[in-house]
Structures are given as C-alpha cells and as structure tokens.
Amino acid sequence: MSEYIILSIFLFLGAFIAAAATVVGLLLGYRTKNTKNKMAPYECGMETIGNARIQFKVGYYLFALLFLVFDIEALFLFPVMMNFKEIMAGHTALSPIIVLVDLAIFIAILVSGLAYAWKKGILKWE
C-alpha cells in the first residue's frame, strides 16, 4: 500500500509543479499584441509564397509518416541483427524460423508502404 502513497505523492507533485509553472508564466510573462509580422512564419528572411499547410498537406504528412516507418524499422532491425549469430545458432529463446518469418513479414509490410508512397509520388523532388 505504501507504494501507491508514494506514487500518488509524485503524481500530485508533478501536476502541481506543472500547474504552478504555467500560472507563474501567465502572471509574470511579457504580453504583446499579435501583429501580422509577429504571426508570420520565419523562412530564411524571405517572404512566404502560398500556404504550405494547404498546398502540400497530404505529401508532407505522408513523407513524415514514411520517415517514421523507416525509423521504426531501424529500431526493430538493429537488436535482431546484433544478435543474429546467436539466434541462428539457437542460443536464444526464439526459434530461428520464427525470427526469419517475423523479419520477412515485417520487411514485406515496409516494402508495401514504400510502394504505396512511390505510387502516390511522395518521393518525387520538384
């Protein structure tokens, strides 16, 4: 039971510190008016052309998701490849056949995602 008391104390302290920091920032913070220049995005000192949120919405988000997919691929494949010799020798709790089938399914899903992005034209530079 004492573990729950300690946990609740830490949760309360965390919430209190976050709320206190927000309130102090609102009370003591410097306030300015939202002008057109202040709200404009800064892009290398050049005037912005068009609206990237509307014009490239689908392409940008799919490109970002593609990055996340291959980032997760690296996170998944790295530990498997570091222990590949032990897995293939049968020195782990995992069967080598199960690991190979799992890797094949995982890479097939990634290749299908890459093919979809390629078909949509996300990887074209203009």
MOPAC internal coordinates of N, CA, C and O (Angstrom, degrees):
PM7 1SCF
backbone

  N    0.0000 0     0.00 0     0.00 0    0    0    0
  C    1.4556 1     0.00 0     0.00 0    1    0    0
  C    1.5211 1   111.08 1     0.00 0    2    1    0
  O    1.2310 1   120.37 1   148.39 1    3    2    1
  N    1.3336 1   116.90 1   -31.61 1    3    2    1
  C    1.4627 1   118.87 1  -177.24 1    5    3    2
  C    1.5273 1   111.61 1   -67.48 1    6    5    3
  O    1.2310 1   120.11 1   154.71 1    7    6    5
  N    1.3627 1   117.40 1   -25.29 1    7    6    5
  C    1.4526 1   119.48 1   177.58 1    9    7    6
  C    1.5241 1   110.93 1   -64.45 1   10    9    7
  O    1.2310 1   120.40 1   141.98 1   11   10    9
  N    1.3319 1   116.84 1   -38.02 1   11   10    9
  C    1.4514 1   120.59 1   179.63 1   13   11   10
  C    1.5257 1   111.68 1   -68.91 1   14   13   11
  O    1.2310 1   120.63 1   145.82 1   15   14   13
  N    1.3239 1   116.40 1   -34.18 1   15   14   13
  C    1.4675 1   119.83 1   177.58 1   17   15   14
  C    1.5223 1   109.76 1   -66.29 1   18   17   15
  O    1.2310 1   120.31 1   135.53 1   19   18   17
  N    1.3240 1   117.02 1   -44.47 1   19   18   17
  C    1.4636 1   120.51 1   178.44 1   21   19   18
  C    1.5220 1   110.47 1   -63.31 1   22   21   19
  O    1.2310 1   120.41 1   137.63 1   23   22   21
  N    1.3366 1   116.82 1   -42.37 1   23   22   21
  C    1.4640 1   120.89 1   178.47 1   25   23   22
  C    1.5190 1   111.27 1   -61.97 1   26   25   23
  O    1.2310 1   120.16 1   135.76 1   27   26   25
  N    1.3235 1   117.30 1   -44.24 1   27   26   25
  C    1.4676 1   120.30 1  -179.88 1   29   27   26
  C    1.5274 1   111.16 1   -66.59 1   30   29   27
  O    1.2310 1   119.82 1   145.43 1   31   30   29
  N    1.3243 1   117.94 1   -34.57 1   31   30   29
  C    1.4637 1   120.41 1   176.80 1   33   31   30
  C    1.5268 1   110.15 1   -64.76 1   34   33   31
  O    1.2310 1   120.21 1   135.69 1   35   34   33
  N    1.3353 1   117.21 1   -44.31 1   35   34   33
  C    1.4636 1   120.18 1   178.89 1   37   35   34
  C    1.5257 1   111.74 1   -66.01 1   38   37   35
  O    1.2310 1   119.89 1   140.27 1   39   38   37
  N    1.3278 1   117.82 1   -39.73 1   39   38   37
  C    1.4646 1   120.03 1   176.75 1   41   39   38
  C    1.5318 1   111.32 1   -63.11 1   42   41   39
  O    1.2310 1   120.70 1   137.02 1   43   42   41
  N    1.3335 1   116.26 1   -42.98 1   43   42   41
  C    1.4616 1   120.05 1   178.20 1   45   43   42
  C    1.5248 1   111.16 1   -63.27 1   46   45   43
  O    1.2310 1   120.49 1   134.25 1   47   46   45
  N    1.3510 1   116.66 1   -45.75 1   47   46   45
  C    1.4657 1   119.63 1   179.62 1   49   47   46
  C    1.5218 1   111.72 1   -63.02 1   50   49   47
  O    1.2310 1   119.88 1   139.70 1   51   50   49
  N    1.3178 1   117.84 1   -40.30 1   51   50   49
  C    1.4624 1   120.93 1   178.27 1   53   51   50
  C    1.5128 1   111.63 1   -63.37 1   54   53   51
  O    1.2310 1   120.27 1   134.25 1   55   54   53
  N    1.3292 1   117.08 1   -45.75 1   55   54   53
  C    1.4627 1   120.49 1   178.16 1   57   55   54
  C    1.5280 1   111.35 1   -65.06 1   58   57   55
  O    1.2310 1   120.45 1   140.13 1   59   58   57
  N    1.3243 1   116.74 1   -39.87 1   59   58   57
  C    1.4616 1   120.47 1   179.33 1   61   59   58
  C    1.5268 1   111.72 1   -64.13 1   62   61   59
  O    1.2310 1   120.21 1   135.35 1   63   62   61
  N    1.3259 1   117.21 1   -44.65 1   63   62   61
  C    1.4717 1   120.28 1  -179.19 1   65   63   62
  C    1.5221 1   110.37 1   -65.52 1   66   65   63
  O    1.2310 1   119.83 1   139.46 1   67   66   65
  N    1.3413 1   117.93 1   -40.54 1   67   66   65
  C    1.4628 1   120.41 1   178.00 1   69   67   66
  C    1.5243 1   110.97 1   -64.09 1   70   69   67
  O    1.2310 1   120.19 1   135.45 1   71   70   69
  N    1.3241 1   117.25 1   -44.55 1   71   70   69
  C    1.4654 1   120.64 1   179.55 1   73   71   70
  C    1.5259 1   110.75 1   -66.22 1   74   73   71
  O    1.2310 1   120.22 1   139.21 1   75   74   73
  N    1.3243 1   117.18 1   -40.79 1   75   74   73
  C    1.4678 1   120.29 1   179.99 1   77   75   74
  C    1.5244 1   110.92 1   -64.75 1   78   77   75
  O    1.2310 1   119.91 1   139.05 1   79   78   77
  N    1.3303 1   117.78 1   -40.95 1   79   78   77
  C    1.4611 1   120.32 1   178.92 1   81   79   78
  C    1.5227 1   110.74 1   -64.57 1   82   81   79
  O    1.2310 1   120.13 1   141.67 1   83   82   81
  N    1.3228 1   117.35 1   -38.33 1   83   82   81
  C    1.4637 1   120.94 1   178.50 1   85   83   82
  C    1.5253 1   111.02 1   -66.24 1   86   85   83
  O    1.2310 1   120.36 1   134.45 1   87   86   85
  N    1.3180 1   116.91 1   -45.55 1   87   86   85
  C    1.4683 1   120.99 1  -179.24 1   89   87   86
  C    1.5258 1   110.71 1   -65.17 1   90   89   87
  O    1.2310 1   119.87 1   135.75 1   91   90   89
  N    1.3225 1   117.85 1   -44.25 1   91   90   89
  C    1.4709 1   120.32 1   179.42 1   93   91   90
  C    1.5280 1   110.31 1   -63.34 1   94   93   91
  O    1.2310 1   119.89 1   140.41 1   95   94   93
  N    1.3177 1   117.82 1   -39.59 1   95   94   93
  C    1.4603 1   120.44 1   177.51 1   97   95   94
  C    1.5160 1   112.28 1   -63.87 1   98   97   95
  O    1.2310 1   120.41 1   140.31 1   99   98   97
  N    1.3234 1   116.82 1   -39.69 1   99   98   97
  C    1.4599 1   120.13 1   178.58 1  101   99   98
  C    1.5286 1   111.73 1   -69.03 1  102  101   99
  O    1.2310 1   120.16 1   141.72 1  103  102  101
  N    1.3277 1   117.31 1   -38.28 1  103  102  101
  C    1.4586 1   120.33 1  -177.67 1  105  103  102
  C    1.5296 1   112.65 1   -76.24 1  106  105  103
  O    1.2310 1   119.75 1   139.84 1  107  106  105
  N    1.3082 1   118.09 1   -40.16 1  107  106  105
  C    1.4557 1   121.26 1  -174.30 1  109  107  106
  C    1.5282 1   113.83 1  -100.88 1  110  109  107
  O    1.2310 1   120.19 1   172.90 1  111  110  109
  N    1.3208 1   117.25 1    -7.10 1  111  110  109
  C    1.4615 1   120.35 1  -175.63 1  113  111  110
  C    1.5151 1   113.06 1   -70.56 1  114  113  111
  O    1.2310 1   121.18 1   -27.24 1  115  114  113
  N    1.3292 1   115.34 1   152.76 1  115  114  113
  C    1.4584 1   121.96 1   178.04 1  117  115  114
  C    1.5192 1   108.87 1   -79.79 1  118  117  115
  O    1.2310 1   120.52 1   -49.80 1  119  118  117
  N    1.3151 1   116.62 1   130.20 1  119  118  117
  C    1.4667 1   120.67 1  -177.42 1  121  119  118
  C    1.5222 1   109.84 1  -109.50 1  122  121  119
  O    1.2310 1   121.55 1   -45.39 1  123  122  121
  N    1.3281 1   114.64 1   134.61 1  123  122  121
  C    1.4611 1   120.90 1   174.97 1  125  123  122
  C    1.5170 1   108.75 1  -128.86 1  126  125  123
  O    1.2310 1   121.42 1   -16.34 1  127  126  125
  N    1.3149 1   114.90 1   163.66 1  127  126  125
  C    1.4562 1   119.82 1   176.69 1  129  127  126
  C    1.5238 1   109.10 1   -80.06 1  130  129  127
  O    1.2310 1   120.80 1   -32.94 1  131  130  129
  N    1.3045 1   116.07 1   147.06 1  131  130  129
  C    1.4532 1   120.78 1   177.08 1  133  131  130
  C    1.5291 1   108.89 1   -81.49 1  134  133  131
  O    1.2310 1   121.10 1   -81.00 1  135  134  133
  N    1.3164 1   115.51 1    99.00 1  135  134  133
  C    1.4576 1   120.14 1   178.36 1  137  135  134
  C    1.5231 1   109.63 1   -94.30 1  138  137  135
  O    1.2310 1   121.02 1   -10.08 1  139  138  137
  N    1.3307 1   115.65 1   169.92 1  139  138  137
  C    1.4636 1   120.62 1  -179.36 1  141  139  138
  C    1.5316 1   110.18 1   -63.41 1  142  141  139
  O    1.2310 1   120.05 1   139.00 1  143  142  141
  N    1.3305 1   117.51 1   -41.00 1  143  142  141
  C    1.4608 1   120.33 1  -179.71 1  145  143  142
  C    1.5210 1   111.95 1   -68.61 1  146  145  143
  O    1.2310 1   120.50 1   144.84 1  147  146  145
  N    1.3232 1   116.66 1   -35.16 1  147  146  145
  C    1.4565 1   119.25 1  -179.54 1  149  147  146
  C    1.5247 1   110.92 1   -69.42 1  150  149  147
  O    1.2310 1   119.70 1   142.35 1  151  150  149
  N    1.3031 1   118.17 1   -37.65 1  151  150  149
  C    1.4572 1   122.15 1  -176.40 1  153  151  150
  C    1.5280 1   113.23 1   -85.00 1  154  153  151
  O    1.2310 1   120.00 1   171.10 1  155  154  153
  N    1.3329 1   117.60 1    -8.90 1  155  154  153
  C    1.4704 1   120.33 1   179.21 1  157  155  154
  C    1.5255 1   109.64 1   -73.77 1  158  157  155
  O    1.2310 1   120.28 1   -38.25 1  159  158  157
  N    1.3336 1   117.07 1   141.75 1  159  158  157
  C    1.4703 1   118.73 1   177.90 1  161  159  158
  C    1.5151 1   110.77 1   -72.36 1  162  161  159
  O    1.2310 1   120.91 1   -35.38 1  163  162  161
  N    1.3178 1   115.86 1   144.62 1  163  162  161
  C    1.4621 1   120.92 1   178.17 1  165  163  162
  C    1.5150 1   108.81 1   -91.64 1  166  165  163
  O    1.2310 1   120.91 1   -60.10 1  167  166  165
  N    1.3227 1   115.87 1   119.90 1  167  166  165
  C    1.4609 1   120.24 1  -179.72 1  169  167  166
  C    1.5170 1   108.87 1  -132.24 1  170  169  167
  O    1.2310 1   120.38 1   -97.75 1  171  170  169
  N    1.2940 1   116.89 1    82.25 1  171  170  169
  C    1.4642 1   123.50 1   173.93 1  173  171  170
  C    1.5183 1   113.15 1    57.78 1  174  173  171
  O    1.2310 1   119.54 1  -152.15 1  175  174  173
  N    1.3020 1   118.48 1    27.85 1  175  174  173
  C    1.4511 1   121.39 1   177.08 1  177  175  174
  C    1.5117 1   114.37 1    77.43 1  178  177  175
  O    1.2310 1   119.79 1  -175.08 1  179  178  177
  N    1.3144 1   118.00 1     4.92 1  179  178  177
  C    1.4643 1   121.34 1  -178.92 1  181  179  178
  C    1.5269 1   109.43 1  -102.31 1  182  181  179
  O    1.2310 1   121.41 1   -26.04 1  183  182  181
  N    1.3080 1   114.91 1   153.96 1  183  182  181
  C    1.4611 1   119.79 1   175.88 1  185  183  182
  C    1.5271 1   109.14 1   -68.17 1  186  185  183
  O    1.2310 1   120.82 1   -39.14 1  187  186  185
  N    1.3142 1   116.04 1   140.86 1  187  186  185
  C    1.4592 1   119.37 1   179.67 1  189  187  186
  C    1.5255 1   109.95 1   -76.89 1  190  189  187
  O    1.2310 1   121.49 1   -33.28 1  191  190  189
  N    1.3239 1   114.76 1   146.72 1  191  190  189
  C    1.4621 1   121.15 1   179.35 1  193  191  190
  C    1.5235 1   107.29 1  -121.28 1  194  193  191
  O    1.2310 1   120.17 1   -61.24 1  195  194  193
  N    1.3091 1   117.28 1   118.76 1  195  194  193
  C    1.4588 1   120.52 1   178.27 1  197  195  194
  C    1.5154 1   111.99 1    76.90 1  198  197  195
  O    1.2310 1   121.64 1     6.12 1  199  198  197
  N    1.3123 1   114.46 1  -173.88 1  199  198  197
  C    1.4512 1   121.85 1  -179.79 1  201  199  198
  C    1.5273 1   108.29 1  -122.77 1  202  201  199
  O    1.2310 1   120.12 1   -71.58 1  203  202  201
  N    1.3119 1   117.38 1   108.42 1  203  202  201
  C    1.4609 1   121.56 1  -176.20 1  205  203  202
  C    1.5196 1   111.63 1   -66.72 1  206  205  203
  O    1.2310 1   120.00 1   152.58 1  207  206  205
  N    1.3127 1   117.61 1   -27.42 1  207  206  205
  C    1.4559 1   119.94 1  -178.42 1  209  207  206
  C    1.5230 1   111.64 1   -67.92 1  210  209  207
  O    1.2310 1   120.14 1   148.55 1  211  210  209
  N    1.3139 1   117.35 1   -31.45 1  211  210  209
  C    1.4618 1   120.55 1  -179.54 1  213  211  210
  C    1.5195 1   110.75 1   -92.96 1  214  213  211
  O    1.2310 1   120.52 1   133.86 1  215  214  213
  N    1.3176 1   116.61 1   -46.14 1  215  214  213
  C    1.4465 1   121.26 1  -171.84 1  217  215  214
  C    1.5298 1   112.94 1   -68.16 1  218  217  215
  O    1.2310 1   119.87 1   138.48 1  219  218  217
  N    1.3253 1   117.85 1   -41.52 1  219  218  217
  C    1.4577 1   121.40 1  -174.72 1  221  219  218
  C    1.5224 1   112.17 1  -115.46 1  222  221  219
  O    1.2310 1   120.37 1  -153.55 1  223  222  221
  N    1.3079 1   116.90 1    26.45 1  223  222  221
  C    1.4571 1   120.12 1  -172.98 1  225  223  222
  C    1.5245 1   112.40 1   -59.46 1  226  225  223
  O    1.2310 1   119.98 1   126.76 1  227  226  225
  N    1.3002 1   117.64 1   -53.24 1  227  226  225
  C    1.4600 1   120.43 1  -176.27 1  229  227  226
  C    1.5158 1   110.32 1   -67.55 1  230  229  227
  O    1.2310 1   119.79 1   133.93 1  231  230  229
  N    1.3239 1   118.00 1   -46.07 1  231  230  229
  C    1.4534 1   121.41 1  -177.63 1  233  231  230
  C    1.5165 1   112.52 1   -63.14 1  234  233  231
  O    1.2310 1   120.30 1   136.05 1  235  234  233
  N    1.3102 1   117.03 1   -43.95 1  235  234  233
  C    1.4628 1   120.20 1  -178.02 1  237  235  234
  C    1.5135 1   111.05 1   -64.36 1  238  237  235
  O    1.2310 1   120.32 1   133.96 1  239  238  237
  N    1.3412 1   117.00 1   -46.04 1  239  238  237
  C    1.4560 1   119.69 1  -177.78 1  241  239  238
  C    1.5241 1   111.59 1   -67.06 1  242  241  239
  O    1.2310 1   120.29 1   141.09 1  243  242  241
  N    1.3252 1   117.05 1   -38.91 1  243  242  241
  C    1.4598 1   118.47 1   177.50 1  245  243  242
  C    1.5183 1   111.20 1   -66.76 1  246  245  243
  O    1.2310 1   120.23 1   143.45 1  247  246  245
  N    1.3308 1   117.16 1   -36.55 1  247  246  245
  C    1.4548 1   120.09 1   177.25 1  249  247  246
  C    1.5307 1   110.13 1   -64.99 1  250  249  247
  O    1.2310 1   120.44 1   139.04 1  251  250  249
  N    1.3377 1   116.77 1   -40.96 1  251  250  249
  C    1.4662 1   120.41 1   178.03 1  253  251  250
  C    1.5234 1   110.58 1   -65.44 1  254  253  251
  O    1.2310 1   119.83 1   139.40 1  255  254  253
  N    1.3239 1   117.93 1   -40.60 1  255  254  253
  C    1.4620 1   120.37 1   177.67 1  257  255  254
  C    1.5191 1   111.27 1   -66.05 1  258  257  255
  O    1.2310 1   120.62 1   144.27 1  259  258  257
  N    1.3121 1   116.42 1   -35.73 1  259  258  257
  C    1.4600 1   119.90 1   176.97 1  261  259  258
  C    1.5237 1   110.59 1   -63.82 1  262  261  259
  O    1.2310 1   120.57 1   140.05 1  263  262  261
  N    1.3252 1   116.51 1   -39.95 1  263  262  261
  C    1.4652 1   119.99 1   175.58 1  265  263  262
  C    1.5225 1   110.41 1   -60.51 1  266  265  263
  O    1.2310 1   120.30 1   134.87 1  267  266  265
  N    1.3278 1   117.03 1   -45.13 1  267  266  265
  C    1.4639 1   120.23 1  -179.77 1  269  267  266
  C    1.5266 1   111.59 1   -63.12 1  270  269  267
  O    1.2310 1   120.49 1   141.04 1  271  270  269
  N    1.3267 1   116.67 1   -38.96 1  271  270  269
  C    1.4616 1   120.05 1   179.54 1  273  271  270
  C    1.5185 1   110.24 1   -60.72 1  274  273  271
  O    1.2310 1   120.01 1   133.58 1  275  274  273
  N    1.3262 1   117.59 1   -46.42 1  275  274  273
  C    1.4567 1   119.23 1  -177.46 1  277  275  274
  C    1.5270 1   112.00 1   -77.15 1  278  277  275
  O    1.2310 1   120.34 1   157.65 1  279  278  277
  N    1.3059 1   116.96 1   -22.35 1  279  278  277
  C    1.4629 1   119.81 1   172.49 1  281  279  278
  C    1.5279 1   109.74 1   -68.66 1  282  281  279
  O    1.2310 1   120.42 1   136.43 1  283  282  281
  N    1.3144 1   116.81 1   -43.57 1  283  282  281
  C    1.4598 1   120.95 1   177.53 1  285  283  282
  C    1.5191 1   110.25 1   -66.88 1  286  285  283
  O    1.2310 1   120.53 1   146.03 1  287  286  285
  N    1.3243 1   116.60 1   -33.97 1  287  286  285
  C    1.4631 1   119.52 1   176.46 1  289  287  286
  C    1.5285 1   110.40 1   -59.54 1  290  289  287
  O    1.2310 1   120.63 1   134.82 1  291  290  289
  N    1.3128 1   116.39 1   -45.18 1  291  290  289
  C    1.4672 1   119.72 1   179.74 1  293  291  290
  C    1.5263 1   110.73 1   -64.03 1  294  293  291
  O    1.2310 1   120.39 1   140.65 1  295  294  293
  N    1.3372 1   116.85 1   -39.35 1  295  294  293
  C    1.4654 1   119.83 1   178.55 1  297  295  294
  C    1.5215 1   112.30 1   -65.15 1  298  297  295
  O    1.2310 1   120.37 1   146.61 1  299  298  297
  N    1.3207 1   116.90 1   -33.39 1  299  298  297
  C    1.4539 1   120.19 1  -179.73 1  301  299  298
  C    1.5259 1   111.78 1   -79.99 1  302  301  299
  O    1.2310 1   120.47 1   138.31 1  303  302  301
  N    1.3148 1   116.70 1   -41.69 1  303  302  301
  C    1.4587 1   119.85 1  -174.38 1  305  303  302
  C    1.5281 1   113.43 1   -76.92 1  306  305  303
  O    1.2310 1   119.56 1   152.11 1  307  306  305
  N    1.3074 1   118.45 1   -27.89 1  307  306  305
  C    1.4626 1   120.65 1  -176.16 1  309  307  306
  C    1.5278 1   112.73 1   -59.53 1  310  309  307
  O    1.2310 1   118.74 1   126.99 1  311  310  309
  N    1.3389 1   120.00 1   -53.01 1  311  310  309
  C    1.4657 1   118.12 1  -179.77 1  313  311  310
  C    1.5325 1   112.80 1   -65.03 1  314  313  311
  O    1.2310 1   120.33 1   147.01 1  315  314  313
  N    1.3322 1   116.98 1   -32.99 1  315  314  313
  C    1.4627 1   119.26 1   179.31 1  317  315  314
  C    1.5200 1   109.62 1   -66.27 1  318  317  315
  O    1.2310 1   120.24 1   135.99 1  319  318  317
  N    1.3159 1   117.15 1   -44.01 1  319  318  317
  C    1.4586 1   120.10 1  -178.28 1  321  319  318
  C    1.5359 1   112.16 1   -71.17 1  322  321  319
  O    1.2310 1   120.29 1   150.20 1  323  322  321
  N    1.3155 1   117.05 1   -29.80 1  323  322  321
  C    1.4652 1   119.27 1   177.49 1  325  323  322
  C    1.5308 1   111.37 1   -68.47 1  326  325  323
  O    1.2310 1   120.26 1   151.80 1  327  326  325
  N    1.3234 1   117.11 1   -28.20 1  327  326  325
  C    1.4635 1   121.81 1  -178.90 1  329  327  326
  C    1.5272 1   112.09 1  -110.63 1  330  329  327
  O    1.2310 1   120.23 1  -159.74 1  331  330  329
  N    1.3174 1   117.16 1    20.26 1  331  330  329
  C    1.4591 1   120.67 1  -173.51 1  333  331  330
  C    1.5302 1   111.92 1   -62.41 1  334  333  331
  O    1.2310 1   119.82 1   137.87 1  335  334  333
  N    1.3335 1   117.95 1   -42.13 1  335  334  333
  C    1.4726 1   120.56 1  -179.72 1  337  335  334
  C    1.5319 1   111.10 1   -62.77 1  338  337  335
  O    1.2310 1   120.36 1   136.80 1  339  338  337
  N    1.3308 1   116.91 1   -43.20 1  339  338  337
  C    1.4583 1   120.37 1   179.77 1  341  339  338
  C    1.5292 1   111.42 1   -66.60 1  342  341  339
  O    1.2310 1   120.92 1   141.73 1  343  342  341
  N    1.3448 1   115.84 1   -38.27 1  343  342  341
  C    1.4643 1   119.38 1   179.62 1  345  343  342
  C    1.5191 1   110.32 1   -66.02 1  346  345  343
  O    1.2310 1   120.12 1   134.41 1  347  346  345
  N    1.3343 1   117.37 1   -45.59 1  347  346  345
  C    1.4654 1   120.74 1  -178.79 1  349  347  346
  C    1.5296 1   111.82 1   -69.28 1  350  349  347
  O    1.2310 1   119.71 1   153.14 1  351  350  349
  N    1.3244 1   118.16 1   -26.86 1  351  350  349
  C    1.4670 1   120.73 1   177.88 1  353  351  350
  C    1.5274 1   111.64 1   -80.85 1  354  353  351
  O    1.2310 1   120.39 1   168.41 1  355  354  353
  N    1.3434 1   116.86 1   -11.59 1  355  354  353
  C    1.4568 1   120.57 1   179.25 1  357  355  354
  C    1.5094 1   113.60 1    83.70 1  358  357  355
  O    1.2310 1   119.78 1  -158.14 1  359  358  357
  N    1.3341 1   118.03 1    21.86 1  359  358  357
  C    1.4653 1   121.51 1  -179.31 1  361  359  358
  C    1.5265 1   113.16 1   -89.75 1  362  361  359
  O    1.2310 1   119.94 1  -170.81 1  363  362  361
  N    1.3192 1   117.72 1     9.19 1  363  362  361
  C    1.4697 1   121.22 1   179.81 1  365  363  362
  C    1.5184 1   109.27 1  -120.27 1  366  365  363
  O    1.2310 1   121.22 1    -7.05 1  367  366  365
  N    1.3298 1   115.27 1   172.95 1  367  366  365
  C    1.4663 1   120.16 1   179.63 1  369  367  366
  C    1.5254 1   111.39 1   -73.41 1  370  369  367
  O    1.2310 1   120.36 1   163.70 1  371  370  369
  N    1.3368 1   116.91 1   -16.30 1  371  370  369
  C    1.4582 1   120.86 1  -178.62 1  373  371  370
  C    1.5202 1   110.64 1   -90.21 1  374  373  371
  O    1.2310 1   121.20 1   -40.16 1  375  374  373
  N    1.3066 1   115.30 1   139.84 1  375  374  373
  C    1.4558 1   120.36 1   175.84 1  377  375  374
  C    1.5355 1   109.14 1   -75.72 1  378  377  375
  O    1.2310 1   119.29 1   -40.41 1  379  378  377
  N    1.3249 1   118.97 1   139.59 1  379  378  377
  C    1.4697 1   120.42 1   178.64 1  381  379  378
  C    1.5242 1   112.70 1   -59.58 1  382  381  379
  O    1.2310 1   119.73 1   145.65 1  383  382  381
  N    1.3061 1   118.12 1   -34.35 1  383  382  381
  C    1.4680 1   120.89 1   179.29 1  385  383  382
  C    1.5254 1   110.15 1   -66.23 1  386  385  383
  O    1.2310 1   120.46 1   136.86 1  387  386  385
  N    1.3165 1   116.72 1   -43.14 1  387  386  385
  C    1.4710 1   120.15 1   179.40 1  389  387  386
  C    1.5238 1   110.19 1   -63.02 1  390  389  387
  O    1.2310 1   119.96 1   138.64 1  391  390  389
  N    1.3209 1   117.69 1   -41.36 1  391  390  389
  C    1.4672 1   120.92 1   179.64 1  393  391  390
  C    1.5189 1   110.43 1   -64.59 1  394  393  391
  O    1.2310 1   119.83 1   136.23 1  395  394  393
  N    1.3293 1   117.92 1   -43.77 1  395  394  393
  C    1.4646 1   120.73 1  -179.65 1  397  395  394
  C    1.5279 1   111.76 1   -65.73 1  398  397  395
  O    1.2310 1   120.27 1   139.07 1  399  398  397
  N    1.3230 1   117.08 1   -40.93 1  399  398  397
  C    1.4729 1   120.24 1   177.64 1  401  399  398
  C    1.5251 1   110.15 1   -65.14 1  402  401  399
  O    1.2310 1   120.60 1   137.90 1  403  402  401
  N    1.3224 1   116.45 1   -42.10 1  403  402  401
  C    1.4642 1   120.76 1   178.00 1  405  403  402
  C    1.5310 1   111.22 1   -61.45 1  406  405  403
  O    1.2310 1   120.70 1   135.91 1  407  406  405
  N    1.3283 1   116.27 1   -44.09 1  407  406  405
  C    1.4707 1   119.83 1   177.83 1  409  407  406
  C    1.5173 1   111.39 1   -64.35 1  410  409  407
  O    1.2310 1   120.01 1   139.66 1  411  410  409
  N    1.3248 1   117.59 1   -40.34 1  411  410  409
  C    1.4638 1   120.60 1   179.90 1  413  411  410
  C    1.5266 1   111.08 1   -63.98 1  414  413  411
  O    1.2310 1   120.19 1   136.72 1  415  414  413
  N    1.3209 1   117.25 1   -43.28 1  415  414  413
  C    1.4721 1   120.64 1   178.33 1  417  415  414
  C    1.5218 1   110.33 1   -64.72 1  418  417  415
  O    1.2310 1   120.54 1   136.14 1  419  418  417
  N    1.3179 1   116.57 1   -43.86 1  419  418  417
  C    1.4685 1   120.84 1  -179.08 1  421  419  418
  C    1.5291 1   111.13 1   -62.00 1  422  421  419
  O    1.2310 1   120.34 1   134.18 1  423  422  421
  N    1.3186 1   116.95 1   -45.82 1  423  422  421
  C    1.4662 1   120.09 1  -179.16 1  425  423  422
  C    1.5216 1   110.59 1   -69.71 1  426  425  423
  O    1.2310 1   119.46 1   146.46 1  427  426  425
  N    1.3354 1   118.64 1   -33.54 1  427  426  425
  C    1.4632 1   120.78 1   176.35 1  429  427  426
  C    1.5274 1   111.03 1   -63.54 1  430  429  427
  O    1.2310 1   120.31 1   139.60 1  431  430  429
  N    1.3253 1   117.00 1   -40.40 1  431  430  429
  C    1.4695 1   120.31 1   177.23 1  433  431  430
  C    1.5252 1   110.21 1   -64.54 1  434  433  431
  O    1.2310 1   120.11 1   138.42 1  435  434  433
  N    1.3306 1   117.39 1   -41.58 1  435  434  433
  C    1.4619 1   120.49 1   178.61 1  437  435  434
  C    1.5226 1   111.90 1   -64.73 1  438  437  435
  O    1.2310 1   120.27 1   138.32 1  439  438  437
  N    1.3277 1   117.08 1   -41.68 1  439  438  437
  C    1.4609 1   120.33 1   179.41 1  441  439  438
  C    1.5237 1   110.44 1   -65.70 1  442  441  439
  O    1.2310 1   119.91 1   142.71 1  443  442  441
  N    1.3299 1   117.77 1   -37.29 1  443  442  441
  C    1.4605 1   119.60 1   177.53 1  445  443  442
  C    1.5333 1   110.73 1   -66.46 1  446  445  443
  O    1.2310 1   119.99 1   142.75 1  447  446  445
  N    1.3276 1   117.62 1   -37.25 1  447  446  445
  C    1.4705 1   120.16 1   175.33 1  449  447  446
  C    1.5106 1   112.00 1   -65.77 1  450  449  447
  O    1.2310 1   120.27 1   140.45 1  451  450  449
  N    1.3173 1   117.09 1   -39.55 1  451  450  449
  C    1.4576 1   121.12 1   177.07 1  453  451  450
  C    1.5244 1   110.90 1   -65.93 1  454  453  451
  O    1.2310 1   120.23 1   139.28 1  455  454  453
  N    1.3291 1   117.16 1   -40.72 1  455  454  453
  C    1.4695 1   120.49 1   177.79 1  457  455  454
  C    1.5266 1   110.72 1   -63.47 1  458  457  455
  O    1.2310 1   120.07 1   140.06 1  459  458  457
  N    1.3232 1   117.47 1   -39.94 1  459  458  457
  C    1.4596 1   121.08 1   177.58 1  461  459  458
  C    1.5251 1   111.20 1   -62.55 1  462  461  459
  O    1.2310 1   120.61 1   134.90 1  463  462  461
  N    1.3294 1   116.44 1   -45.10 1  463  462  461
  C    1.4713 1   120.05 1   179.27 1  465  463  462
  C    1.5231 1   110.71 1   -65.25 1  466  465  463
  O    1.2310 1   120.32 1   141.12 1  467  466  465
  N    1.3053 1   116.99 1   -38.88 1  467  466  465
  C    1.4593 1   121.05 1   178.61 1  469  467  466
  C    1.5308 1   110.09 1   -64.08 1  470  469  467
  O    1.2310 1   120.51 1   137.34 1  471  470  469
  N    1.3448 1   116.63 1   -42.66 1  471  470  469
  C    1.4617 1   121.40 1   179.43 1  473  471  470
  C    1.5294 1   111.38 1   -64.25 1  474  473  471
  O    1.2310 1   120.36 1   142.46 1  475  474  473
  N    1.3221 1   116.91 1   -37.54 1  475  474  473
  C    1.4666 1   121.49 1   178.83 1  477  475  474
  C    1.5251 1   112.40 1   -73.34 1  478  477  475
  O    1.2310 1   119.81 1   165.50 1  479  478  477
  N    1.3393 1   117.96 1   -14.50 1  479  478  477
  C    1.4621 1   121.42 1   179.25 1  481  479  478
  C    1.5074 1   113.42 1    84.57 1  482  481  479
  O    1.2310 1   119.98 1  -158.94 1  483  482  481
  N    1.3171 1   117.65 1    21.06 1  483  482  481
  C    1.4602 1   121.28 1  -177.94 1  485  483  482
  C    1.5191 1   111.22 1   -69.45 1  486  485  483
  O    1.2310 1   119.84 1   148.90 1  487  486  485
  N    1.3120 1   117.91 1   -31.10 1  487  486  485
  C    1.4583 1   121.52 1  -174.21 1  489  487  486
  C    1.5320 1   113.02 1   -88.01 1  490  489  487
  O    1.2310 1   119.46 1  -176.03 1  491  490  489
  N    1.3317 1   118.63 1     3.97 1  491  490  489
  C    1.4647 1   120.82 1   178.86 1  493  491  490
  C    1.5130 1   110.68 1   -82.45 1  494  493  491
  O    1.2310 1   120.80 1   -45.54 1  495  494  493
  N    1.3229 1   116.07 1   134.46 1  495  494  493
  C    1.4503 1   121.74 1   175.88 1  497  495  494
  C    1.5191 1   108.27 1   -94.83 1  498  497  495
  O    1.2310 1   120.66 1   -47.85 1  499  498  497
  N    1.3144 1   116.35 1   132.15 1  499  498  497
  C    1.4624 1   120.04 1  -179.91 1  501  499  498
  C    1.5099 1   110.15 1  -119.00 1  502  501  499
  O    1.2310 1   120.10 1   180.00 1  503  502  501

